[in-house]
Amino acid sequence: MAATREEQRLPTMAAYDRWAATYDSDGNIMQMLDDIFIGKHLPPLIQDASSPHPQTVVVDLGCGTGRNTLKLARLGATVVAVDNSVGMVRRLREKLAQDEDATLAQRVTVVMQDLSAFPAGDLLPALSTLPPHSETSDVATTGQNDVNADATASTDIKKVDGVVSTLVLEHLSLKTFFAVAAAILKPQGWLLLTNMHADIGACTSAGFVDPVTGNKVRPVSINHTEEDILSVARTHGFALDGAVSEDGVRDEAHAAKLGPRALKWVGYKMHLGMLLRLDG
Ligand SMILES: C[S@@+](CC[C@H](N)C(=O)[O-])C[C@H]1O[C@@H](n2cnc3c(N)ncnc32)[C@H](O)[C@@H]1O
């Protein structure tokens, strides 16, 4: 009889610190579906925004090991990569240092920030020191977010063109997440957002097998529905641009292409993606 795997629920940062060693290589289906969505939607955003500006400034919220930070930097964007897991950020720094394009690291600022603690923390100071050549506008934050609004009132930050946040939302309250995104984006700035779909979120949550203990480790996770996400986004001034994307493992042939971990999820909606714009 196969041994049953123990499940361990850890605080989110502790879980990701451990996951960092295998995050880029453990055959995660959600990352594969995410790559398809991001591969379709990200390049036009950087190119469109770049045409009137020499450089687009994008914040990668919950950047992890930099799956999208590197894509953004390769597209020529100036990137502020934000996360609070020491392990995940260490992998990102290693990847930047080892990349054959030595200029890549020059376009990326890595910031350690607990998004739940915003506006306290390092994100706003990092935005205020973006290089002067970037086309960000200096705007004093207005306290439009609902997280300790007073604390942002006197901070001059450079508001950014875009925010990318992939597979992070399940670890945060919706109010916290959209308050941060609204506080750092320019009017009409874009937010490319993905998350675990609520259909699969009702059965499972992000997690990995710890190669040291053999246990399944899961960070803290909240199952957000599309309706809840859009409702809270609207209260923070965001509007949907285009249709919401839902993706999953279509059939066994599709599962075979995605790898052995995909078979048990045939028929489930797994991945939710959307493009939002901040009113203004
Ligand atoms: C599933 S990973 C996604 C990483 C990357 N965006 C990607 O798609 O590969 C979730 C990331 O969110 C980060 N995260 C979760 N809660 C956070 C918080 N409160 N503050 C900062 N980062 C957080 C984790 O450390 C982790 O790197």
The ligand as a MOL file (V3000), in Angstrom:
LIG
                    3D

  0  0  0     0  0            999 V3000
M  V30 BEGIN CTAB
M  V30 COUNTS 27 29 0 0 0
M  V30 BEGIN ATOM
M  V30 1 C 2.6830 31.2160 -6.2750 0
M  V30 2 S 3.9410 32.3760 -5.9730 0 CHG=1
M  V30 3 C 3.8610 33.3300 -7.4760 0
M  V30 4 C 5.2030 33.8840 -7.8570 0
M  V30 5 C 5.2230 34.5050 -9.2450 0
M  V30 6 N 4.3380 35.6370 -9.3410 0
M  V30 7 C 4.8650 33.4580 -10.2620 0
M  V30 8 O 3.7690 33.5370 -10.8310 0
M  V30 9 O 5.6760 32.5450 -10.4700 0 CHG=-1
M  V30 10 C 3.2300 33.5120 -4.7960 0
M  V30 11 C 4.2320 34.5610 -4.3360 0
M  V30 12 O 3.5200 35.5290 -3.5670 0
M  V30 13 C 4.3590 35.9380 -2.5120 0
M  V30 14 N 3.5410 36.5010 -1.4390 0
M  V30 15 C 2.4890 35.9270 -0.8230 0
M  V30 16 N 2.0190 36.7310 0.1570 0
M  V30 17 C 2.7920 37.8350 0.1620 0
M  V30 18 C 2.8200 39.0230 0.9350 0
M  V30 19 N 1.9420 39.2540 1.9170 0
M  V30 20 N 3.7710 39.9400 0.6590 0
M  V30 21 C 4.6720 39.7470 -0.3230 0
M  V30 22 N 4.6960 38.6510 -1.1090 0
M  V30 23 C 3.7670 37.6940 -0.8630 0
M  V30 24 C 5.0710 34.6600 -2.0920 0
M  V30 25 O 6.2470 34.9100 -1.3520 0
M  V30 26 C 5.3310 33.9990 -3.4400 0
M  V30 27 O 6.5870 34.3300 -3.9570 0
M  V30 END ATOM
M  V30 BEGIN BOND
M  V30 1 1 1 2
M  V30 2 1 2 3
M  V30 3 1 2 10
M  V30 4 1 3 4
M  V30 5 1 4 5
M  V30 6 1 5 6
M  V30 7 1 5 7
M  V30 8 2 7 8
M  V30 9 1 7 9
M  V30 10 1 10 11
M  V30 11 1 11 12
M  V30 12 1 11 26
M  V30 13 1 12 13
M  V30 14 1 13 14
M  V30 15 1 13 24
M  V30 16 1 14 15
M  V30 17 1 14 23
M  V30 18 2 15 16
M  V30 19 1 16 17
M  V30 20 1 17 18
M  V30 21 2 17 23
M  V30 22 1 18 19
M  V30 23 2 18 20
M  V30 24 1 20 21
M  V30 25 2 21 22
M  V30 26 1 22 23
M  V30 27 1 24 25
M  V30 28 1 24 26
M  V30 29 1 26 27
M  V30 END BOND
M  V30 END CTAB
M  END
